[in-house]
């Protein structure tokens, strides 16, 4: 976990990114005329950087950012398989699909890891309640039916595929 100011590999040079700092030139302000900065001191860019939140857990940072943000979430630091996938995703640029697809996959894997943790603690999760089935019934019954049919079809196809790939046992021939 690199600390602030330390040299980190795989960082992108902002000068090489097309469009980086597009709003840095006050003469080329994309918010003009909606926001007239002529009344602001220093063109509206005179704020001091907030004090950084102390880093007590691993914080993943995009390759596009030279330093971490002042405030960030620490409730779920990366861990397990999903954390390993997130670490790999953050080695890629935010402009790459692979970055976002890996983060989506990590989210899905994290759900499964959470269910496993609940079961390991002896708590059986109430998955329908956590998925908001009551609200779906009340406000989106056609969507719930569609999701149920699609999920049922997916389970049936998966079951059929698993049954078809399993080698069949030959009946034993008994001699009397």
N, C-alpha and C positions, 0 to 999 in steps of 0.2 A: 504494500500500500504506500505509494509515493506521498511524501509530505509536500506542503505548499512550497513552491520555489525550487524544488529539487528537479533535476533533469529527468525527464521521462521519455522513453522511446515511443514511437508511433504517434507523435504529436504533429499536427498539420500546421504548416507555415501559413498564416492568414493571407500573406501576400500572393499565394498561389491559388487561392479560392476565388472563383469568379463571383463578383457581387459582394464580397466581404467588405464590410464597412461602407456600404452604399450610402448610408445616411451620415457619415462622418463629415462630409463637406457641407457647411451651412448654405453655400450657394446652390447645392443640389439636394435640397431637403424634400424628401418624398411626401411630407405631411403638409407642405405649402399648397394652397392657401388655407386649408382647413385650420391649421394652427399657425398663427402669426407669432413667430418668436422674436420679432423686432422689439417687443416690450420686455423680453426677458434679459437678464444680465448674462453675458457671455453666450448668448444664443441658446439658452436653455440647457447647457451642458456644464453646470457649475455645482453639481452635487458631490458630496464626499462619499467614498465607498463605505458601506456599513461595516461594522466590526464583524469579523468572520465568526460563525458558530463554531465552537470547539469540536474537533473531529474525534469522536470516541469509537466509531465503528468504520468499517470499510465503506467508502463512498465511491461509486463508479462515476467517471466523468467522460464526457464526449471528447473525441479527438479534436473537435472544432474549438473547444474552449481552452484557453491558456491557463486558467486558474478555476478553482471551484467557486460556486456561487456562495453568497453570504449565508443563505439559509437553505437547508435541504432536509429531506425526511430521513430519519434513522430508525423507524419502527420495524422495518424488515430488511436488515442488511443481507446481501447475497450469501446464500449458503446452499449446500447440497448440489444436486445435478442442475437445478435451475440457476443457481448462483454461478456455476461454471459456464453455463451457456451465456448468461448475462455478461460475464467477464470477457468472453470471446466476442460478443456483440459490440461491446464498447471499444474494442480494438479496431473496429471498422467505422468508417465515416457515416454520419447521419444521413448522407445523401445516397447511401447504398440500400437497396431493398433487403439485402441479407441482414443488415443491422436490425431493421424493424421486424423481419420475419423471425429472427433468432429471439428477439425480445417477446414476441407473441408466443413462440413455442415455450420459452422459459416461464411465461405466465401460466400456460396450461399445465406444464409439468409441476409448477409450484402448487397448483390446486391439488393435484394428486399427492404430492408430498405432504400437504396440510392434512388431507384426509388420513394418510398413513400415520401422521403424528397424533391425530385425534384418536385413532384406533389403538395406537401404542400406549396412550394414556388411559385407555379404558373408556373413552367417550365415543359413543356412536353418533356421528354427525347427522343432523336432520337435513339431508341434501335438498329435498323438495322445498322446504321452508327457506333455505339459504338461496335457492334459485328463484324465489319469489313466485311460486306456483299459485298462491292465493290471489295475488294481484293479477297474474295472467288470467285466472279463471274469471275474475271480476271485470277486467278491462280489456282483455285480448284473447277471448276464447278461440277465435279462428286461428290465431297465431300459435296458441298452445296445442291445438289439434294438429296443425301442420308440423310443428316441432316434434310432437309425439310420433306421428306417422313416419317422419324422416328418421328419427332415432331408432324406431322399431325396425324399419327397413334396413338400416345400417347394421344393427345387431344381427338380424336374420342373415344378411349377406356375409358378415364376418363369421357367423356360426357355420354357414354352409361351406365357406372356404376352408375353415379349419377342419371340418368333417371330411372334405374331399381330399385334403392333403395328408391325412393320417393314414398310415398303411393299414390295410385290412388284415385281420387275423384269419388265417385259414382254419376251417373247422378241423379239429383233430379226428383222425380215423381210429376208431377203437376196434380192437380185435377181440372177438369173444371166443 
